[in-house]
């Protein structure tokens, strides 16, 4: 049995704002992933089936909405100093 999805109110509000300002179907789907899970209580499998995507995509979509506005948030182990150590920075 799937675990219950817990979505914070601020995450849901971010999804509503994202849905209202989106210009592409992909961005709309990302917002709807969070909204469907929060409002209908769907798990990742059911949401993926309903939207016609993979289960992994629902995780990525939720993460994108949650970390909106901060491109480095949610990246484990990344830091600017590591980027420069491996010769990829300036």
N, C-alpha and C positions, 0 to 999 in steps of 0.2 A: 504494500500500500504506500502511496506517495505521501511525503511529508506535507503538512499544511504550509502554504506560502504566507509569509508575513511581510506585508508591504507597509512601510511607514506612510503617514499622511502627507509629509512633505514630498516623498517620492511620487505619490499619486498626483499631487498638485503640479509637480514638474512634468509629469506625463500629460496632464490636461493642457498645460501651457504649450508643450511641444506639439501636441496634436493640433492646437488652434493656429499655430504659426507655420506649420510644415507646408512645404511646396511639392514634395515628392511622395510617391506611394510607399517607398521604403521607409522614410521617416515617419509616415503615418502608421505603418505597421509596427514600428518600434514603440510608439506611444500606445497603440492599442494592445500590445503585448502586456504592458504593465496594467492598463486599465481593466482588461478582461480578467487578469489574475486577481486584481484587488476587488473589483465589483461583483464578479461572478464566483469567486473562490476557486478558479480553475488551477490545476497544477500545470507544470511545464509541458507534460505530454499532451494534455487536452488542449492547451492553448496552441501548441504547435500544430496539432491536427486541425483545429478550427481555422487557423491562419494559413495553412498549407506550407509550413516551414518545418525545419528540423527542431528537435528538442534543444540542441546546442545553440541554435539561432535565438531561441527565446531567452536563454541565459545571457547571450551577448547583447541582445536588445535591451534587456532590463539593466544590464551593467552600463550601457551607453546612456540611458535615461538617468540613471542614478549619478553618473559621473559627468553629466553634462556641464560644460563650461570649464572643466579641468582635465585637459588631455592626459596628464600624467597620473591622475588619481586612479587607483586600482591596479597600477602596474607594479607588481611585486619585484623588488630587487633592482629597479632602475634608478639611476641617479645621474645627474650631469657629469659628475667626476668619473664615473665608470664609462660613460660615453666617450670622454676624452682619452681615457687610458687605452682604449682599444683602437685609437687612431681615427675615430669617426667624427670627432668634433673639430673645432677650429683651433 
